[in-house]
């Protein structure tokens, strides 16, 4: 089968990384990392899948027989399989079994190798032991951080999925705004939005985040509860929506019944001002610390710095929080095709909490906002 464009590009990047690190191959075992390089992720609860790459040779995906056809839709390399479901004797293929099944292949594929890379943050001990048995004296170098850095720059297929997640988040806010009425519970509001999003996409839909109202907003976040919302109080919706594992992460604060008191309106105006200051700093070459300071300085000048207890934003992609991180000592540097969030917030006892968050694509010309839902209270 032909390669999907994104995975093929990322395999080439991995090959370049191995050459740079003077490694003769790689073993990729993390579920998200395998997906990143192959476009394949199983819906099964447990199906160990590994990507093997030997410099100068065709990459190989080692996965369960039941999912080989699905893997071939995006992965254009060679696919080796093991029997992950065999009615007579096996329902679940645990990592130890899969590692032992891979040994003969590893021995042949990596014969003579002395140094290979691995995403060691994910590498099962059983697979590491299989590598040691199959390739005597091989050195296994950790390339986890290299892959994480690689993932910060998004390809076209990744940007499409993130954009779809942002569109779903915007639709969720349109529903949330009309549902925030007195007498409902937090979990009822959450459930109705989740139900409609699932209908919209036509299948399972990941939908989580912070759903806190009233005095709970001062604690920044948390899951929805049976708390009944009341007229005039704030409701923070920090929504996490994914499309094929790619995240959007956004936040809006609405007022139950739509009529905010002066204290909340003041906090909201300061938070929006901080958002604008952060946007001005979202340019290639800026550091995470500079972005943080641009937001923090607005709160400091307004006399509210002590009520801003968290980060000012972060990158998103296959994880809801990934580099660059917008925190006081971050040296992460913004680059074109990164996707990031800005999330200024203030949480004042006796008044309430207010947070807004938007997602942005970093470009050479400046930031492109991906989330469009109105930020008004």
C-alpha positions in Angstrom: 0.0 0.0 0.0 1.2 3.6 -0.6 2.4 5.7 2.2 0.2 8.4 3.7 2.1 11.7 3.1 2.5 12.7 6.7 3.9 9.4 8.1 6.3 9.2 5.1 7.7 12.7 5.9 8.1 11.8 9.5 9.9 8.5 8.8 12.4 10.6 6.7 12.9 12.9 9.7 13.5 9.8 11.9 16.1 8.5 9.4 17.8 11.9 9.5 17.8 11.9 13.3 19.5 8.5 13.3 22.1 9.6 10.8 22.8 12.7 13.0 23.1 10.6 16.1 25.2 8.0 14.3 22.7 5.3 15.1 22.1 2.3 12.9 18.4 1.9 13.5 15.5 2.6 15.9 12.9 0.8 17.9 9.7 2.9 18.5 7.3 1.4 21.0 5.1 4.2 22.4 1.5 4.1 21.1 1.5 7.8 20.1 5.0 7.6 18.7 4.2 4.6 16.5 1.1 6.5 15.3 3.1 9.6 14.6 5.5 7.7 12.3 3.0 5.3 10.7 -0.5 6.8 10.9 -1.7 3.6 12.6 -3.4 3.5 16.0 -5.6 0.6 17.0 -8.9 1.0 18.7 -8.2 -2.1 20.7 -7.6 -1.7 24.4 -4.3 -3.7 24.3 -2.4 -4.4 21.1 1.3 -3.9 21.4 2.6 -2.4 18.2 6.3 -1.6 17.4 8.1 0.2 14.6 11.5 -1.1 13.7 13.8 1.0 11.4 17.2 -0.1 10.2 19.2 2.5 8.3 19.2 1.7 4.6 16.4 -0.8 4.9 12.6 -0.7 4.6 10.9 0.2 7.9 8.8 -2.6 9.5 5.7 -2.4 11.6 5.2 -5.3 14.0 1.5 -5.6 15.0 -1.3 -8.0 15.6 -2.8 -9.9 12.7 -6.3 -8.6 13.4 -5.2 -5.0 12.6 -2.7 -5.6 9.7 -5.1 -4.4 7.1 -5.9 -1.2 9.0 -2.2 -0.5 9.4 -1.6 -0.9 5.7 -4.0 2.0 4.9 -1.4 4.6 6.1 1.9 2.7 6.5 3.7 1.9 3.3 6.6 -0.1 4.7 6.7 -3.8 5.5 4.2 -5.2 8.0 5.1 -8.2 10.2 2.3 -9.8 12.3 1.8 -11.9 15.4 -1.4 -13.7 16.4 -2.9 -11.4 18.9 -6.3 -13.2 19.1 -6.5 -17.0 18.7 -9.8 -18.4 19.9 -8.4 -21.7 21.1 -5.7 -20.3 23.3 -5.3 -16.5 23.4 -7.6 -13.4 23.8 -5.0 -10.8 24.8 -1.4 -10.5 23.5 0.5 -9.1 26.5 3.9 -7.3 25.9 6.0 -10.3 27.1 4.4 -12.6 24.5 4.8 -10.0 21.8 8.4 -9.3 22.6 9.2 -13.1 22.5 7.4 -13.3 19.1 9.6 -10.5 17.7 13.0 -12.0 18.6 13.7 -13.9 15.4 12.7 -10.9 13.3 14.9 -8.5 15.5 17.9 -10.9 15.2 17.7 -10.9 11.4 16.7 -7.3 10.8 19.3 -5.7 13.2 22.1 -8.3 12.6 25.5 -6.6 13.2 24.1 -3.4 14.6 26.1 -1.9 17.5 24.0 1.2 18.4 20.3 1.8 17.9 17.8 4.4 19.2 14.6 3.9 21.1 11.9 6.0 22.7 13.0 4.7 26.1 10.3 6.6 27.9 7.9 4.0 26.5 10.1 1.0 25.8 8.7 -2.1 27.6 11.3 -4.0 29.6 10.3 -7.2 27.9 11.1 -5.7 24.5 14.4 -4.2 25.8 15.3 -7.7 27.1 14.4 -9.2 23.7 16.8 -6.7 22.0 19.6 -7.6 24.4 19.1 -11.3 23.7 18.8 -10.9 19.9 21.5 -8.3 19.3 24.4 -9.0 21.7 26.3 -6.0 23.0 24.0 -3.5 21.2 23.9 0.0 22.7 20.3 1.4 23.1 20.4 5.2 23.0 17.3 7.2 24.2 15.8 9.4 21.5 12.6 10.2 23.3 13.5 13.9 23.7 14.5 14.2 20.1 11.1 12.8 19.0 9.3 15.1 21.4 11.1 18.1 19.8 10.3 16.7 16.3 6.6 16.6 17.2 6.5 20.3 18.1 6.6 21.2 14.4 3.3 20.1 12.8 2.8 18.7 9.3 -0.1 19.4 7.1 -2.1 16.3 8.1 -1.6 17.1 11.8 -2.8 20.7 11.3 -5.9 19.4 9.5 -6.8 17.2 12.5 -6.0 20.0 15.1 -8.2 22.4 13.1 -11.1 19.9 13.1 -10.7 19.6 16.9 -10.8 23.4 17.2 -14.0 23.5 15.1 -15.6 20.9 17.4 -14.7 23.0 20.4 -16.3 26.0 18.8 -19.5 24.0 18.3 -19.4 22.9 21.9 -19.2 26.5 23.1 -22.2 27.4 21.0 -24.1 24.7 22.9 -22.6 25.5 26.3 -23.7 29.2 26.1 -27.3 28.3 25.6 -27.2 25.6 28.3 -25.8 27.7 31.1 -29.1 28.4 32.8 -30.0 28.4 36.5 -31.2 25.0 38.0 -29.1 22.7 35.8 -26.2 20.8 37.2 -22.6 20.9 35.9 -22.7 17.3 34.9 -26.0 17.7 33.0 -24.6 20.5 31.0 -21.4 18.5 30.3 -23.5 15.4 29.3 -25.7 17.3 26.9 -22.8 18.8 25.0 -21.0 15.4 24.9 -24.1 13.7 23.5 -24.5 16.3 20.7 -20.8 16.2 19.8 -20.9 12.4 19.5 -23.9 12.7 17.2 -22.2 15.3 15.2 -19.0 13.2 14.5 -21.0 9.9 14.3 -18.8 7.8 16.6 -17.0 7.9 19.9 -15.8 11.4 20.8 -13.3 12.3 23.5 -14.6 15.3 25.4 -13.2 16.3 28.8 -11.7 19.3 30.6 -12.7 21.6 33.4 -16.3 22.2 34.1 -16.6 24.3 37.3 -19.1 26.8 38.5 -19.6 29.3 41.3 -17.1 29.1 44.1 -15.5 26.1 42.4 -14.0 28.4 39.7 -11.6 29.9 42.3 -9.9 26.5 42.5 -9.1 26.8 38.7 -10.6 23.6 37.4 -12.0 20.1 37.9 -14.5 17.6 36.5 -18.2 18.3 36.4 -20.2 17.5 39.5 -23.9 17.4 40.6 -23.6 21.0 41.8 -26.6 23.1 40.7 -25.6 26.4 38.9 -27.1 29.7 40.1 -28.0 32.9 38.5 -25.1 35.4 38.1 -22.2 33.1 38.9 -19.3 32.2 36.6 -19.0 28.8 34.8 -15.5 27.9 33.4 -15.5 25.6 30.4 -12.0 24.5 29.6 -12.7 22.0 26.8 -10.4 19.2 25.6 -11.6 17.9 22.2 -9.6 15.5 20.0 -9.8 14.3 16.4 -7.8 11.1 15.7 -5.7 11.8 18.8 -4.9 15.4 17.9 -6.0 18.0 20.5 -7.7 21.3 20.8 -7.5 22.9 24.3 -9.6 26.0 24.8 -11.5 27.9 27.5 -14.4 30.2 27.9 -16.0 31.7 31.0 -19.8 32.3 30.9 -22.1 33.8 33.4 -25.2 31.7 34.4 -28.2 33.6 33.1 -25.9 36.0 31.1 -25.8 38.9 33.5 -22.4 39.4 35.2 -21.8 41.6 38.2 -19.2 44.3 38.1 -16.5 42.2 39.8 -16.6 39.5 37.2 -16.8 42.0 34.3 -13.6 43.7 35.6 -11.7 40.4 35.9 -12.9 39.4 32.4 -11.7 42.6 30.8 -8.3 42.3 32.5 -8.0 38.6 31.2 -8.9 39.7 27.7 -6.2 42.4 27.9 -3.7 39.8 29.0 -4.8 37.6 26.0 -4.1 40.4 23.6 -0.6 41.0 25.2 0.2 37.3 24.8 -0.9 37.3 21.1 1.5 40.1 20.4 4.3 37.9 21.7 3.4 34.8 19.6 6.1 35.2 16.9 8.9 33.0 15.7 12.0 33.5 17.9 10.2 34.4 21.1 10.8 32.2 24.2 8.2 30.6 26.4 9.4 32.8 29.3 8.8 36.0 27.2 5.2 34.8 26.4 4.6 34.1 30.0 5.9 37.5 31.1 3.7 39.3 28.5 0.6 37.9 30.2 1.9 38.1 33.8 2.9 41.8 33.4 -0.7 42.7 32.5 -2.0 41.1 35.7 0.9 42.6 37.7 0.1 46.1 36.4 -3.5 45.7 37.3 -2.7 44.5 40.8 -3.8 41.0 40.3 -0.6 39.0 39.8 -1.2 36.9 43.0 -4.4 35.6 41.5 -2.7 34.1 38.4 -1.3 30.8 39.8 -0.6 28.8 36.6 1.1 28.7 33.3 0.2 31.1 30.5 -0.1 28.4 27.8 1.7 25.6 26.0 2.0 23.6 22.8 -0.7 21.1 21.7 -0.6 18.2 19.3 -0.8 14.5 20.1 -0.7 15.6 23.8 -2.8 18.2 25.4 0.3 19.8 26.9 3.6 19.6 25.1 6.5 22.0 24.3 6.8 24.9 24.1 5.7 25.7 27.6 4.8 29.2 28.7 6.2 29.3 32.2 8.6 31.7 34.0 11.9 29.9 33.2 11.1 28.4 29.8 13.7 28.6 27.2 11.6 26.9 24.5 11.7 28.9 21.3 8.6 29.5 19.1 9.0 28.2 15.5 6.7 28.3 12.5 4.1 25.4 12.4 4.0 25.1 16.1 0.5 25.1 17.6 0.1 26.7 21.0 -2.5 27.9 23.4 -2.7 31.0 25.5 -4.7 30.7 28.7 -4.7 33.8 31.0 -6.9 33.5 34.1 -7.7 35.2 37.4 -9.2 33.5 40.4 -10.3 35.9 43.1 -12.1 34.6 46.3 -15.4 36.3 46.8 -15.6 37.2 43.2 -14.9 34.1 41.2 -12.7 32.7 38.5 -12.3 33.8 34.9 -10.2 32.1 32.2 -10.1 32.3 28.4 -8.0 30.2 26.1 -7.4 30.1 22.4 -5.3 27.9 20.1 -2.9 29.5 17.6 -0.7 28.4 14.7 2.7 30.1 14.7 3.6 31.4 11.2 6.3 33.6 9.7 3.7 36.3 9.4 2.5 36.0 13.0 -0.1 33.9 14.9 -3.2 32.5 13.2 -6.0 32.0 15.6 -7.7 28.5 15.2 -10.5 28.9 17.7 -13.3 31.3 16.9 -16.0 31.1 19.7 -16.8 34.4 21.2 -15.0 35.3 24.4 -17.7 37.5 25.8 -19.2 36.7 29.2 
